[in-house]
Amino acid sequence: MHFAQAFLMAVLTAIPVSFFVFDSFSDFISNVNEKTILFLSYIVYTFIIFIIFIKLTYWLRQQRFHKLNVFKRLQYDFLQKQLDSHFTFNVLNSVSAAILNDNKHEAYHQLTIFAKVLRYTYNNKTKLFHQLDNEIELLNNYLKLEKHRFKEKFDYELNIDPGVDLLTEIPKQMIQIHVDNAIKHGLMPLKSGGMVKVEIKKEEDDYLHISVEDNGIGRKKADQLNLQMRKNYSIKTMKNLINYFNDLKTEGEISMRIYDLYTNGKASGTKVSITLPSGLRFRY
């Protein structure tokens, strides 16, 4: 901006200095020809364009700075929640119980799965996006550990259409978060017969359609039991990440909707519906 100020001062001082060449202001006006006017107009327009360029550069820099801050905040939020301490302690308690019961094979199997979860989590702790196949592997390992811990209390299905592009990039834990919420807040209050279904399919619109459905107690009942606090934080973090991606306007938008399910007027579970472009590649 110092250069712009100097430029403006030079233009403004050039005009009064030129008065010394002429005896009067009328002589100055009469000697100004069309080329001079054109030249002065060019200087003024150039200066205006220069100022607009400086302002635009400053605005773009501020936008990049804002997006970087949002990105760092999302990274921090994911670091805070990507490994739930309760989940970690529960898995370790389950392994300890297997060792006490002299079931070494079971303890080894659980530790092996949990080690995979830990390794992937820490190796990718600063990433906000990863490939769909990584999400599926993370989800599979998580479901195996939870299924082993809760035994017959719930079951699960994971259905993936053959045409799904497993290299599609998605927000990290976009599916796992909803499965975790379905189990902890929807199915755990049930005595038995819980079910969570995950479906991933590609439609003709070239979008991936992902659904997570459970037959739990529903969001209203979970609110009454004060089970929604952590769930709401997780969902809010994921919504912020999706909004961050959509603001970049790269290759289409991601949408996420949550529905309450009812049977004969009674709450019978929750369904999460997610759509995103197939073959998506996120550019940092």
Summary of the structure (lengths in Angstrom):
residues: 284
radius of gyration: 30.8
end to end distance: 30.6
largest distance: 111.6
contacts: 782
relative contact order: 0.09
helix: 61%
strand: 18%
